Amino acid sequence: MRLTVLGGCGAWPTASEACSGYLVEHEGFRLLVDPGYAVFPRLLRYGTAEAVDAVLVSHGHPDHCADLHPLLRARALSDAPPAPLPLHAPHGALDAVLALDRPDMLASAYRRHDFTPGDRFEVGPFTVSTRLLPHHVPNAGLRIATPDAVLVHTGDTGPGDAVPRLADSADVFLCEATYVHRVPEADAPYLLTADLAGHYAAQAGVARLLLTHLWPGTDPSLSHAAAAERFTGPLTVASPDLTLDVGTAAGGHGPRRPA
């Protein structure tokens, strides 16, 4: 399994970085996870719109799904439209972004596969196990597995025991870390810090921690240092075009089954 970071900025994109967006590839299958603001132009550096095989979305906030719209336009309005794109997201999460055009314009470009956090299903060569994690809207933590690799993505989440349970023994733990040490009181139940991300990574025994969704303008070195106080394993801050091999080929834990 290969993970490519297309963007890792929280809330809104900056001049140099898109919001959350990740390309996950295995056996020639290309899964786009959380296509947030400004992700689509980054995606085009790695292939055409038609080359995406499926989309998986953790929740309906636009910094995690807004660029699904240009992706679907590029497919629907091409000279030779490809087969409908499978869209996997929690129930209702994509309603707003899919309503940006008149209904008949994009209807043939996608097929919805709505799920309830807690469901488990197959997407191409991946087994996806989901878990409800606390956020302002229903958010599905994602455990994306092949026989020899596990990638866990929190989406956006507040603190809780469900986070390390989701991440248990993952090869790569892609964890939201919006703030460095302290979340503002109003958002404290719904977002994480880099410090907590490090704590949960250590608790879960993951092979590698990848911090993402930093608040725009945050110094990545501060987030890295805060997480490193809790987690002593390999640790990286998500940055555009970062690519990681996930699993045994990358020195991971070896064969396992999805949780």
N, C-alpha and C positions, 0 to 999 in steps of 0.2 A: 504494500500500500504506500502511495506517495501523497504527501500533503504539500500544497503550495499556498502560501498566504497571498491573497490578493489585496487585502486591507485589514487593518486591526484597530482603527480609530473608533472611539465611542461617540455617540450622539450626532455628530456631523463630520463631514470630511474636511480635511485641511488641504492646503495647496500641494502638499506632497504625499498625502495618504488618504486612501479610501476608507470607508467604514468597514464593518465586519464583512468578510468574504473569503471563502476557502474553496480551493479545488482539490478534490480527493479522487485519486485515480487508482484503479486496480484492474488487471487483465484487460486493458484497453477501454474500460468503462470510465466515464468522466462524470462525477457527481459534484454539482455546485451546491455548497452549503452556505446559507445566509447571505444572499446577494444584496448587501446594503448599499447606501448611497455611494456612487462613483465606482462601484465594483465592475460594472460592465466594460468600460474602456480598458481596465486592467486585464479582464478576462480575455479580451481580444488579442492581447500579446501572446496568448498561449493557444489560440485556435479560433475558429469561427463560432458564431452563435449556434450554427447547426451541429457543431461537434459536441455540445453538451447533451448528455444522455438522460439526466434527471436532476431535479432540484429538491433540496431538503431544507426546510426552514424551521428554526427553533420557536419563533414567536413573531407576532405581527407588527412590531415597531419598525418604522421605515428605515432605521439605520441597520436593519437586518433583512429587509426584503424589497426596498424601493426599486432597486435596479433589476428586479424581475421584469418590470414593465418594458424597458428598452430591449431586454433580451427577447421577450415575446414579440415585440414589434419587428425586430430584425428577422425573426424566423417567419412570422406571418406575412410580412410584406416582401419577402425575397422572391426572386423569379421562379424558384422551384422550392416551395415551402416543404420542410421536412415533416416527418410524422409528429403527431402531437407530443408535447413534452410532458412527462409525468411530473406532477408537483405534489410533494409530500409536506404537509404542514398541519398544525393543530386546527381543529374545526374553527372556521371563521377568520383565521389569521390573515388570509390573503384577500379577503373580501374588498378591502379598501383599494389595494394596488390593482386588483383585477377590474375595478370599476372606473379606472381612469380613462378608458376608451369606451365607445359605444359597444354594447354586448356582442354584436355580431362581428366586430372587427377582429377580435383575438380568439373567439370561441373555438376555432378549429386548430389553434396553435398549442393547446394544452389539454391535459386531462388531470383533474383533481383527485387526489387520494388523501382526503382529510383523515386525521387520526386523533385519538385522545391520548394525552401524555400518560404513559404507562403501557401503551401498546408496543408490540414487537412485530416487525415485518421485514420483508426482503426488498432491497432496491438493487437490481443488477446482481453483482457478486457480493454485495454487502448485506449483513444482518444488522438491522438497526433496532436497538432496544432504547426505549424512551422512559423518562421519569419526570414527573411534575416537580419543578423547582420554583421557589417563591420569586415572584416578580410582579410588576404593576399589572401585567396581563398574563394570561396562561402561557407559560414557558416550558418547553420540553427540553430537558437535558438529553443529549444524544450520545449514545454509545454505538459507534460504527465499527463493525468487526468483520474480519476475514478469518480463515482458520489459523493464521499465524500473526495476526496484528489486531490491536485494539486502539482506536482513537476515540477519546471522550471530549465532547464540547459542551460546555455549560449553557450556551446561549447567554442570557443575562440572568443572574440569580442573586438572591439574598443568602445570608448564612443559614446553615442547618445541616443536620446529620445526613440528609439525602445527598449532599454534594460528594463527600468522600465515598459513600456507598456506590454512587454512580461511577466514580473514577477508580474503583478498586483494581489495583495491579495493571492499570492501563499502560500501554507503551508510550503514548503521548497524551498528556492532559492539557487541553486547550481551554484555559480558564479565564473567564472575565475577571478583570482587575481594574475597575474603573478608577478607583482612588488608591493612594499609596498606603496611608495608615488609618484614615478615618473617613467614613461616609457621612455626609450631612444628615442630621437627625431625621428629616422627613423621608429620606431614601434608604435609611439604614436597614430596613427589613427586606430591601429589594435589590441591593447591589453589593459587590464585594470590594475588598481592598487587596492589594498585592500581598500584604502581610497574611491575610486569611487564605489567599490562594496558596501560599507557601505552606501554611499549616495543614490545609486539606490535602495537598500533594504528598506531604510527609505521612500523614495519617493513612492515606490510601495506598502508599507504597508504589507510586507510579515510577516509571523509568525516566521520564522527561516531563518537565513542566514548561508550557508555553503560555506566557501571559498575553492577554489581548484585551481589546475594548478600553484602552487607556483614555482618560478624559483628554480632549484636545489641548495641546500645549504642555502636557505632563512630560517631565524629563524621564525618559525610559530608564536611565541609570538609577534613579531613585526607586522606581518600582522593582527593578532587578535586585537592588540591595535589600529592600524590605522583604521580598520573598525569600532571598537567600539566607536571611536570619532564621527561617523556619525549615527550609528545604535545602539539603546539601547535595542533591543530585544535579544532573544537567538541567540548566535553566536558561531560557531565552525569552526575549520580548518579541512578539510578532511584529514583523516589519515587511513591507511590500517585497514580493519576489523571494522571500525565504522559502526554501524547499527542504523538506525532511522526508527521509525514508522511515516508515513506521513499521516496527515489528522485528522479526529475527534478523533480517538483513542489516538492521540498524543497531543491533546489540540489545534488542528488547528482551522481554521475559520468555519468549518462546511460544509454542503453540498453546492456545487457550480457547475457551468457548465464551461467547458473549454472555454477560450477566443478565 
